[in-house]
Amino acid sequence: MYDTSVQVAYLVTSYRPPEQLLRLLRTLRRAQPEAPIVVHHDRFRSAWSADLVAPIGGVHVLTSDIPVEWGDFSIVKALWKSLSWMVEHLDFDWVVFLTEQDYPIAPLAQLEERLSSSGVDAFLEAVPAQLIEDPDARKDRDLRYNYRYVQLPRFGIMARLPPAVRSPIAFAANHANGALYRLQNKFTVYVYPDGLPLRLGVRARRSPFSETFPCWYGIPQMALSRRAAKSVVDYLSTHDEYVRYYERTAIPDESATVTIVCNDPTLKVGRGNLHWTRWTDGDHGHPDVLVLDDLEDFVSSDKFFARKFDVEVDRAVLDALDRRIFGN
């Protein structure tokens, strides 16, 4: 018999104007009145006031001293800072990682049942980077995590180009970079999607990875038991060189945390995460925005959250989910 008293906490990252975040927070609070909720908000991207969450109650808001940029270490730093704060200050049995564009797709009492009866310490979707089957994807993860990068000047030219022009340029750049990679593996230029700045990389002479501690690649959205969360925090407190290494990698949020969790022999990791996501075009680095017509696709899954949603694109899908979650 599972323990129905399991305390689920939520760690939500945000950077956009507050409307969609506040809707998510109100839904979480209504579904789980006692759940600890922590928001890490990037105040450099949009303004923030503590008055916004005061009516919801029990929401803790953290911010960082630097902008949080997708694709670099700042997003990992924000996550680790928030997780450390939660382990030190809050009581919880599990923590679920969300973004402001996630939303529940099933009653959260069922989530408590799943977690309490799981017999594992983590739900995540990850694989050792060297075991990725697709050769192009395996090469990309090698470029991301086995090179040390410096950022080249950001002129913003690519970002100003229309997608119809930017896409073939990016394709040609990636093709050229692939040819360079096949010729030698000492240095590279990592080409980001969406006009993000290029990074010049040199293959690392030393890394934290080994046969017994391989590099893992996975989805940043995960659920960790308190024991797993504390394992991450404790590891970081005693492995400064690990932190310094990932500071110079590309897209570290898809590797840095799952590598710690999956390499801890004291933790039992359940494969598969709790999120439903669809990628129509993986080349641009972002999942599809889900709309009402997609509802049956994801509510018929065994997942508890989906991403990503955008109230400026389709608000009706969130209304439909509220009716599903709360039965009215």
Secondary structure, 3 states (H helix, E strand, C coil): CCCCCCCEEEEEEECCCCHHHHHHHHHHHHHCCCCCEEEEECCCCCCCCHHHCCCCCCEEEEECCCCCCCCCHHHHHHHHHHHHHHHHHCCCCEEEEEECCEEECCCHHHHHHHHHCCCCCEEECEEEHHHCCCHHHHHHHHHHHCEEEEECCCCCHHHHCCHHHHHHHHHHHHHHHHHHHHHCCCEEEECCCCCCCCEEEEECCCCCCCCCCCCEEECCCCEEEHHHHHHHHHHHHHCHHHHHHHHCCCCHHHCHHHHHHHCCCCCCEEECCCEEECCCCHHHCCCCCCCHHHHHHHHCCCCCEEECCCCCCCCHHHHHHHHHHHCC
